[in-house]
Each structure stands twice: as C-alpha cells, then as structure tokens.
Amino acid sequence: MAHHQRREVEDWLNLFEQQKQSGLTAVAFCRQQQINVQTYYTRRRDIRLQRTHSKFVHVKREVTKIESHTEETGGELLLQLGSAHLSVPTNVSPHWLAIVMKALAE
C-alpha cells in the first residue's frame, strides 16, 4: 500500500490480522508494508476503543413488585445456624426474614 494512503476501519482490521498472522512484530510488519509505526499503533488503539464503547448497551431498569400470600396455618419455620436456632411463624414477611438473614450473615 502507498505511504500516505487513506485507509478505512475495515482496511486497518485486515492489516492488524495480517500482522498477527505474519508472526512479525508490529514494527517489522509496518516496515515491510511501508506503514508509519506510530500511525499503526494509534489506529489500533482508536479502533479498539471504538469497538469497546460500542459493546455497551443502554439497559432499562424496571422494578417488579413481588407479592407473597400465605395462609395462617399456625405452623412455624425453624432456622438453624450452628448452635443458634430461630423459630418464626410460617406467615412471617419474606422481606423481614430477608433482612434478618442478611444481618445474621454480616
């Protein structure tokens, strides 16, 4: 390719792949192809950054309300960790139970 030829992104990607397949260092490959080494490294960095940024997508967060219905059966739930025991009614709020379990895990 000519010394001052304008290259598109696809051309650069092909050159990067050719360099990789050649087994030559980037400097040796650039000399062989008559490419300015600084331009080669700059374009490689810029294209990598562009491709990294384009991989990010906007994610819309949605809140889902989960309801739990239990009948009062009069039973109990026994939680045991080592020698500690916690007995709670089966109709205990799942939210409250999650808070307790999180606190115990700390």
SEZA-924827 format. One record per atom (N, C-alpha, C): atom name; residue in three letters; residue number from 1; x, y, z. Coordinates in steps of 0.2 Angstrom, whole numbers, plus 5000, padded with zeros to 4 digits. Atoms other than C-alpha are relative to their C-alpha. Layout:
<pamars>
PAMAR site code pos   px   py   pz
PAMAR   CA  ALA NUM    X    Y    Z
...
</pamars>
This chain:
<pamars>
PAMAR site code pos   px   py   pz
PAMAR    N  MET   1 5004 4994 5000
PAMAR   CA  MET   1 5000 5000 5000
PAMAR    C  MET   1 5004 5006 5000
PAMAR    N  ALA   2 4996 4993 5000
PAMAR   CA  ALA   2 5006 5018 4997
PAMAR    C  ALA   2 5001 5003 5007
PAMAR    N  HIS   3 4998 4997 4994
PAMAR   CA  HIS   3 5014 5028 5010
PAMAR    C  HIS   3 4995 5004 5004
PAMAR    N  HIS   4 5005 4995 4997
PAMAR   CA  HIS   4 5000 5041 5013
PAMAR    C  HIS   4 4993 4998 4998
PAMAR    N  GLN   5 5007 5002 5002
PAMAR   CA  GLN   5 4985 5030 5008
PAMAR    C  GLN   5 4995 5001 5005
PAMAR    N  ARG   6 5005 4999 4995
PAMAR   CA  ARG   6 4969 5034 5017
PAMAR    C  ARG   6 4997 4993 5001
PAMAR    N  ARG   7 5003 5006 4999
PAMAR   CA  ARG   7 4963 5018 5025
PAMAR    C  ARG   7 4993 5000 5004
PAMAR    N  GLU   8 5007 5001 4997
PAMAR   CA  GLU   8 4945 5013 5031
PAMAR    C  GLU   8 5002 4996 5006
PAMAR    N  VAL   9 5000 5005 4994
PAMAR   CA  VAL   9 4942 5004 5048
PAMAR    C  VAL   9 5001 4993 4998
PAMAR    N  GLU  10 5000 5007 5003
PAMAR   CA  GLU  10 4940 4988 5038
PAMAR    C  GLU  10 5007 4998 4998
PAMAR    N  ASP  11 4993 5001 5002
PAMAR   CA  ASP  11 4957 4990 5030
PAMAR    C  ASP  11 5005 4999 5006
PAMAR    N  TRP  12 4996 5000 4994
PAMAR   CA  TRP  12 4965 4993 5047
PAMAR    C  TRP  12 4999 4993 5003
PAMAR    N  LEU  13 5001 5007 4997
PAMAR   CA  LEU  13 4957 4977 5054
PAMAR    C  LEU  13 5003 4995 4996
PAMAR    N  ASN  14 4997 5005 5004
PAMAR   CA  ASN  14 4963 4967 5040
PAMAR    C  ASN  14 5008 5001 5001
PAMAR    N  LEU  15 4993 5000 4999
PAMAR   CA  LEU  15 4981 4974 5042
PAMAR    C  LEU  15 5002 4997 5007
PAMAR    N  PHE  16 4999 5003 4993
PAMAR   CA  PHE  16 4980 4970 5061
PAMAR    C  PHE  16 5000 4993 5000
PAMAR    N  GLU  17 5001 5008 5000
PAMAR   CA  GLU  17 4975 4952 5057
PAMAR    C  GLU  17 5006 4998 4996
PAMAR    N  GLN  18 4994 5002 5004
PAMAR   CA  GLN  18 4989 4951 5043
PAMAR    C  GLN  18 5006 5000 5004
PAMAR    N  GLN  19 4994 4999 4995
PAMAR   CA  GLN  19 5002 4957 5056
PAMAR    C  GLN  19 5000 4994 5005
PAMAR    N  LYS  20 5000 5006 4995
PAMAR   CA  LYS  20 4996 4944 5069
PAMAR    C  LYS  20 5002 4994 4996
PAMAR    N  GLN  21 4999 5006 5003
PAMAR   CA  GLN  21 4996 4930 5056
PAMAR    C  GLN  21 5007 5000 4997
PAMAR    N  SER  22 4994 5000 5003
PAMAR   CA  SER  22 5013 4935 5049
PAMAR    C  SER  22 5006 4998 5005
PAMAR    N  GLY  23 4995 5002 4995
PAMAR   CA  GLY  23 5022 4932 5065
PAMAR    C  GLY  23 5005 5005 5001
PAMAR    N  LEU  24 4995 4995 5000
PAMAR   CA  LEU  24 5032 4948 5063
PAMAR    C  LEU  24 4997 5005 5006
PAMAR    N  THR  25 5002 4994 4996
PAMAR   CA  THR  25 5032 4962 5076
PAMAR    C  THR  25 4997 5005 4997
PAMAR    N  ALA  26 5003 4994 5003
PAMAR   CA  ALA  26 5022 4977 5073
PAMAR    C  ALA  26 5004 5004 4996
PAMAR    N  VAL  27 4995 4996 5003
PAMAR   CA  VAL  27 5037 4987 5069
PAMAR    C  VAL  27 5003 4997 4993
PAMAR    N  ALA  28 4998 5003 5007
PAMAR   CA  ALA  28 5044 4974 5056
PAMAR    C  ALA  28 4994 5000 4995
PAMAR    N  PHE  29 5005 5000 5004
PAMAR   CA  PHE  29 5027 4972 5049
PAMAR    C  PHE  29 4999 5007 4996
PAMAR    N  CYS  30 5001 4993 5002
PAMAR   CA  CYS  30 5025 4991 5047
PAMAR    C  CYS  30 5005 5002 4995
PAMAR    N  ARG  31 4995 4999 5005
PAMAR   CA  ARG  31 5042 4992 5038
PAMAR    C  ARG  31 4999 4997 4994
PAMAR    N  GLN  32 5001 5004 5006
PAMAR   CA  GLN  32 5038 4978 5026
PAMAR    C  GLN  32 4994 5003 4996
PAMAR    N  GLN  33 5006 4998 5004
PAMAR   CA  GLN  33 5021 4986 5022
PAMAR    C  GLN  33 5000 5008 4999
PAMAR    N  GLN  34 4999 4993 5001
PAMAR   CA  GLN  34 5028 5004 5022
PAMAR    C  GLN  34 4994 5004 5004
PAMAR    N  ILE  35 5005 4996 4996
PAMAR   CA  ILE  35 5016 5010 5036
PAMAR    C  ILE  35 5004 5003 5006
PAMAR    N  ASN  36 4997 4996 4994
PAMAR   CA  ASN  36 5021 5023 5049
PAMAR    C  ASN  36 4998 4996 5006
PAMAR    N  VAL  37 5001 5004 4994
PAMAR   CA  VAL  37 5023 5013 5065
PAMAR    C  VAL  37 4995 5004 5005
PAMAR    N  GLN  38 5004 4997 4995
PAMAR   CA  GLN  38 5015 5027 5076
PAMAR    C  GLN  38 4993 5001 4997
PAMAR    N  THR  39 5007 5000 5003
PAMAR   CA  THR  39 5000 5028 5064
PAMAR    C  THR  39 4997 4993 5001
PAMAR    N  TYR  40 5003 5007 4999
PAMAR   CA  TYR  40 4998 5009 5065
PAMAR    C  TYR  40 4998 4999 5008
PAMAR    N  TYR  41 5002 5000 4993
PAMAR   CA  TYR  41 4998 5010 5084
PAMAR    C  TYR  41 4994 5004 5002
PAMAR    N  THR  42 5005 4995 4999
PAMAR   CA  THR  42 4987 5025 5085
PAMAR    C  THR  42 4993 4997 4998
PAMAR    N  ARG  43 5006 5003 5002
PAMAR   CA  ARG  43 4974 5017 5074
PAMAR    C  ARG  43 4998 4994 5003
PAMAR    N  ARG  44 5002 5006 4996
PAMAR   CA  ARG  44 4974 5001 5083
PAMAR    C  ARG  44 4997 5002 5007
PAMAR    N  ARG  45 5003 4997 4994
PAMAR   CA  ARG  45 4971 5010 5099
PAMAR    C  ARG  45 4993 5003 4999
PAMAR    N  ASP  46 5007 4996 5002
PAMAR   CA  ASP  46 4957 5021 5092
PAMAR    C  ASP  46 4995 4995 4998
PAMAR    N  ILE  47 5005 5005 5002
PAMAR   CA  ILE  47 4949 5006 5084
PAMAR    C  ILE  47 4998 4995 5006
PAMAR    N  ARG  48 5001 5005 4994
PAMAR   CA  ARG  48 4950 4995 5100
PAMAR    C  ARG  48 4995 5004 5004
PAMAR    N  LEU  49 5004 4996 4996
PAMAR   CA  LEU  49 4942 5010 5110
PAMAR    C  LEU  49 4993 5000 4997
PAMAR    N  GLN  50 5007 4999 5003
PAMAR   CA  GLN  50 4928 5012 5097
PAMAR    C  GLN  50 4996 4994 5001
PAMAR    N  ARG  51 5004 5006 5000
PAMAR   CA  ARG  51 4924 4994 5097
PAMAR    C  ARG  51 4998 4998 5008
PAMAR    N  THR  52 5002 5001 4993
PAMAR   CA  THR  52 4924 4993 5117
PAMAR    C  THR  52 4994 5004 5001
PAMAR    N  HIS  53 5006 4995 4998
PAMAR   CA  HIS  53 4912 5008 5118
PAMAR    C  HIS  53 4994 4997 4997
PAMAR    N  SER  54 5006 5003 5004
PAMAR   CA  SER  54 4901 5000 5105
PAMAR    C  SER  54 4997 4994 5003
PAMAR    N  LYS  55 5002 5007 4996
PAMAR   CA  LYS  55 4899 4984 5116
PAMAR    C  LYS  55 4995 5002 5005
PAMAR    N  PHE  56 5004 4998 4995
PAMAR   CA  PHE  56 4890 4994 5129
PAMAR    C  PHE  56 4993 5002 4997
PAMAR    N  VAL  57 5007 4998 5002
PAMAR   CA  VAL  57 4871 4995 5128
PAMAR    C  VAL  57 4997 5003 5005
PAMAR    N  HIS  58 5004 4997 4995
PAMAR   CA  HIS  58 4859 5005 5137
PAMAR    C  HIS  58 4995 4995 5003
PAMAR    N  VAL  59 5005 5005 4997
PAMAR   CA  VAL  59 4849 4994 5149
PAMAR    C  VAL  59 4995 5004 5004
PAMAR    N  LYS  60 5006 4997 4997
PAMAR   CA  LYS  60 4832 5000 5155
PAMAR    C  LYS  60 4999 4996 5006
PAMAR    N  ARG  61 5002 5003 4994
PAMAR   CA  ARG  61 4829 4996 5173
PAMAR    C  ARG  61 4993 5000 5002
PAMAR    N  GLU  62 5007 5000 4998
PAMAR   CA  GLU  62 4812 4990 5178
PAMAR    C  GLU  62 5000 4997 5007
PAMAR    N  VAL  63 5002 5003 4994
PAMAR   CA  VAL  63 4805 4987 5195
PAMAR    C  VAL  63 4994 4995 5000
PAMAR    N  THR  64 5005 5005 5000
PAMAR   CA  THR  64 4795 4972 5198
PAMAR    C  THR  64 4998 4999 5007
PAMAR    N  LYS  65 5002 5001 4993
PAMAR   CA  LYS  65 4784 4971 5213
PAMAR    C  LYS  65 4998 4992 5001
PAMAR    N  ILE  66 5001 5007 4999
PAMAR   CA  ILE  66 4783 4953 5220
PAMAR    C  ILE  66 4996 5000 5006
PAMAR    N  GLU  67 5004 5001 4994
PAMAR   CA  GLU  67 4769 4949 5232
PAMAR    C  GLU  67 5000 4993 5002
PAMAR    N  SER  68 5001 5007 4997
PAMAR   CA  SER  68 4768 4934 5243
PAMAR    C  SER  68 4994 5000 5005
PAMAR    N  HIS  69 5006 5002 4996
PAMAR   CA  HIS  69 4752 4927 5250
PAMAR    C  HIS  69 5001 4994 5004
PAMAR    N  THR  70 5000 5007 4996
PAMAR   CA  THR  70 4752 4914 5264
PAMAR    C  THR  70 4994 5000 5004
PAMAR    N  GLU  71 5006 5001 4995
PAMAR   CA  GLU  71 4738 4907 5274
PAMAR    C  GLU  71 5003 4999 5007
PAMAR    N  GLU  72 4998 5002 4993
PAMAR   CA  GLU  72 4740 4907 5293
PAMAR    C  GLU  72 4998 4993 5001
PAMAR    N  THR  73 5001 5007 4998
PAMAR   CA  THR  73 4742 4889 5297
PAMAR    C  THR  73 5002 4999 5007
PAMAR    N  GLY  74 4998 5001 4993
PAMAR   CA  GLY  74 4749 4891 5314
PAMAR    C  GLY  74 5007 4996 5001
PAMAR    N  GLY  75 4994 5004 5000
PAMAR   CA  GLY  75 4765 4882 5309
PAMAR    C  GLY  75 5006 5005 5002
PAMAR    N  GLU  76 4995 4996 4999
PAMAR   CA  GLU  76 4782 4888 5312
PAMAR    C  GLU  76 5006 4998 4996
PAMAR    N  LEU  77 4995 5001 5004
PAMAR   CA  LEU  77 4798 4889 5302
PAMAR    C  LEU  77 5006 5000 5005
PAMAR    N  LEU  78 4995 5000 4996
PAMAR   CA  LEU  78 4814 4884 5311
PAMAR    C  LEU  78 5007 5001 4996
PAMAR    N  LEU  79 4993 4998 5004
PAMAR   CA  LEU  79 4831 4892 5305
PAMAR    C  LEU  79 5005 4998 5005
PAMAR    N  GLN  80 4994 5002 4996
PAMAR   CA  GLN  80 4847 4884 5312
PAMAR    C  GLN  80 5006 5002 4997
PAMAR    N  LEU  81 4993 4999 5002
PAMAR   CA  LEU  81 4865 4890 5310
PAMAR    C  LEU  81 5004 4998 5006
PAMAR    N  GLY  82 4996 5002 4994
PAMAR   CA  GLY  82 4877 4881 5321
PAMAR    C  GLY  82 4996 4998 5005
PAMAR    N  SER  83 5004 5002 4994
PAMAR   CA  SER  83 4870 4880 5338
PAMAR    C  SER  83 4995 5005 5001
PAMAR    N  ALA  84 5005 4995 5000
PAMAR   CA  ALA  84 4859 4895 5335
PAMAR    C  ALA  84 4993 4998 4997
PAMAR    N  HIS  85 5007 5002 5003
PAMAR   CA  HIS  85 4840 4892 5332
PAMAR    C  HIS  85 4996 5006 5000
PAMAR    N  LEU  86 5005 4995 5001
PAMAR   CA  LEU  86 4827 4904 5326
PAMAR    C  LEU  86 4993 4997 4998
PAMAR    N  SER  87 5006 5002 5002
PAMAR   CA  SER  87 4809 4900 5326
PAMAR    C  SER  87 4995 5006 4998
PAMAR    N  VAL  88 5004 4994 5002
PAMAR   CA  VAL  88 4797 4911 5316
PAMAR    C  VAL  88 4993 4997 4997
PAMAR    N  PRO  89 5006 5002 5003
PAMAR   CA  PRO  89 4779 4909 5311
PAMAR    C  PRO  89 5000 4999 4992
PAMAR    N  THR  90 5000 5001 5007
PAMAR   CA  THR  90 4776 4902 5293
PAMAR    C  THR  90 4997 5006 4996
PAMAR    N  ASN  91 5002 4994 5003
PAMAR   CA  ASN  91 4767 4918 5289
PAMAR    C  ASN  91 5004 5006 5001
PAMAR    N  VAL  92 4995 4994 4999
PAMAR   CA  VAL  92 4782 4929 5293
PAMAR    C  VAL  92 5001 5003 4993
PAMAR    N  SER  93 4999 4996 5006
PAMAR   CA  SER  93 4785 4943 5280
PAMAR    C  SER  93 5007 4998 4997
PAMAR    N  PRO  94 4994 5002 5003
PAMAR   CA  PRO  94 4798 4937 5267
PAMAR    C  PRO  94 5005 5005 5000
PAMAR    N  HIS  95 4996 4995 5000
PAMAR   CA  HIS  95 4805 4954 5267
PAMAR    C  HIS  95 5004 5001 5007
PAMAR    N  TRP  96 4997 5000 4993
PAMAR   CA  TRP  96 4808 4954 5286
PAMAR    C  TRP  96 5005 4995 5001
PAMAR    N  LEU  97 4996 5006 5000
PAMAR   CA  LEU  97 4815 4937 5285
PAMAR    C  LEU  97 5007 5001 4996
PAMAR    N  ALA  98 4994 4998 5003
PAMAR   CA  ALA  98 4827 4943 5272
PAMAR    C  ALA  98 5005 5004 5003
PAMAR    N  ILE  99 4996 4995 4997
PAMAR   CA  ILE  99 4833 4957 5282
PAMAR    C  ILE  99 5004 4997 5006
PAMAR    N  VAL 100 4997 5003 4995
PAMAR   CA  VAL 100 4836 4946 5297
PAMAR    C  VAL 100 5006 4995 4998
PAMAR    N  MET 101 4995 5005 5002
PAMAR   CA  MET 101 4846 4933 5287
PAMAR    C  MET 101 5006 5004 4998
PAMAR    N  LYS 102 4995 4996 5002
PAMAR   CA  LYS 102 4856 4947 5279
PAMAR    C  LYS 102 5004 5003 5006
PAMAR    N  ALA 103 4997 4998 4994
PAMAR   CA  ALA 103 4860 4954 5296
PAMAR    C  ALA 103 5004 4995 5004
PAMAR    N  LEU 104 4996 5006 4997
PAMAR   CA  LEU 104 4865 4937 5303
PAMAR    C  LEU 104 5006 4998 4996
PAMAR    N  ALA 105 4994 5002 5004
PAMAR   CA  ALA 105 4877 4934 5288
PAMAR    C  ALA 105 5006 5005 5001
PAMAR    N  GLU 106 4994 4995 5000
PAMAR   CA  GLU 106 4887 4950 5292
PAMAR    C  GLU 106 5004 4998 5006
</pamars>
